Amino acid sequence: MIGIFLDIESNGLNVMKHRVIEVALKFVCLESKKEYASYSTIVSQPLDVWDKSDPNSLKVNGFTFEMLSEGKSEEEVSNEIFNLFKKHNIDRKKAVYICQNPSFDRSFFAQLIDPNIQEENLWPYHWLDLASMYWALCYKDYKAGKCPPPWETGISKNKIAARLNLGEEATPHKAMQGVEHLIQCYFALNG
């Protein structure tokens, strides 16, 4: 099974108002940990989109409008991601997405790849999240008296990393470093 570890940075949290400004993903075999492919890019956006940015989101990811000029258009990014999935024969029978916050990432990913195109090509529709994996395992340990409950330890990726004796994700957040930190947390959590 291939894990599509994915992270997206955006200029805000409202998918109806904000846009993707950076996307990164890696295809990793969940059994062997072998990496099959990697993709990362900044996504350019026009000034009218930038002007709708949420300042708090930009504090987290550190992006400036000038940085977006180094990016590719949404259409270019869409084509490159589509071709990457096609090259590696990614489909729902052999791959799943793994994210920290799949409700966020899935919504913004749909800005780049239309859900109808994803469905026509039988792309994975399972979006797994690290926090739920952690919650289930931590709750089991809590019931066995081995640790505090997950609602006390916290379920942010950095809180999970701390519980697993891993470092925090570097700041400001960038999509590929988010993917790499997610992979590290996933394999530490799942043995």
Stockholm file with secondary structure:
# STOCKHOLM 1.0

chainA/1-191         MIGIFLDIESNGLNVMKHRVIEVALKFVCLESKKEYASYSTIVSQPLDVWDKSDPNSLKVNGFTFEMLSEGKSEEEVSNEIFNLFKKHNIDRKKAVYICQNPSFDRSFFAQLIDPNIQEENLWPYHWLDLASMYWALCYKDYKAGKCPPPWETGISKNKIAARLNLGEEATPHKAMQGVEHLIQCYFALNG
#=GR chainA/1-191 SS CEEEEEEEEESCSCTTTCCEEEEEEEEEETTTCCEEEEEEEEBCCCHHHHTTCCHHHHHHHCCCHHHHTTSBCHHHHHHHHHHHHHHTTCCTTTEEEEESSHHHHHHHHHHHSCHHHHHHTTCCCCEEEHHHHHHHHHHHHHHTTSSCCHHHHCCSHHHHHHHTTCCCCCSSCCHHHHHHHHHHHHHHHCC
#=GC SS_cons         CEEEEEEEEESCSCTTTCCEEEEEEEEEETTTCCEEEEEEEEBCCCHHHHTTCCHHHHHHHCCCHHHHTTSBCHHHHHHHHHHHHHHTTCCTTTEEEEESSHHHHHHHHHHHSCHHHHHHTTCCCCEEEHHHHHHHHHHHHHHTTSSCCHHHHCCSHHHHHHHTTCCCCCSSCCHHHHHHHHHHHHHHHCC
//
